[in-house]
Amino acid sequence: MAVALALVPAGAAFAADKLKLGVMGGDEQRIWEVAQKVAAKDGLDIELVAFSDYTIPNEALSNGDLDANAFQHKPYLDSQIAAHNYKIVPIGFTLVQPIGFYSKKLKAFGDIKEGAVIGIPNDPSNGGRALKLLEANGLIKVKADKGLLPTVLDITENPKKIEFKELDASLIANLLPDLDGAVINTNYALGAGLTPAKDALVQESRTNNPYGNFIAVREADKDKPIFKKLVASYQNKEVADFIDANFKGAIQPAW
């Protein structure tokens, strides 16, 4: 849920040394708290605004409630731009969280039975990402021309007659006991006490991954010098060392 914010008109002048940044609560916020301290050494005051819902930070940025946000990958931003015509652009990579398939009922991915019920995120980018993961592991096939954004309607082969339940990404981990398995975003898996390296039955490759998250700003603001400071506050050794020490590969630097 978004924190109540004072409205700042889009395109308004920034305080020379202060920014309001939207992030996802939990682990991503913890990482940004390290970057926040790095930024302070460079004279930049970052106010972190934590969210729990993916759909709000872009709206808040577009409306001027935030100066920047850092929570999404390019396929998600592209789907949001298509839906809402946001004038938002990425300015620097942050982290990558390989998505994984989890189950409370199966010991191995190959144990999926005919007619199994599998949960996937219901937003276009993460739903497509889930289907591509399942395709990469031989469970289904989807139309090649759909790129990174296939839907369940684009499944061309489903030999085990899997039933897909499209669910809010933030709820899937809690619903996992009621499903045969589910594809869960890493931040939500971690929040539910799952350990991707141990509990994911299959996981995306961590190399050449198109789902690196980034800092985003309004297009009109992308060349402002203050945002170079913002990117530099995250893309540094102190933040990378914190990620490596605390997340054991579940979250990785993307720059």
Disulfide bonds with the S-S distance in Angstrom:
none
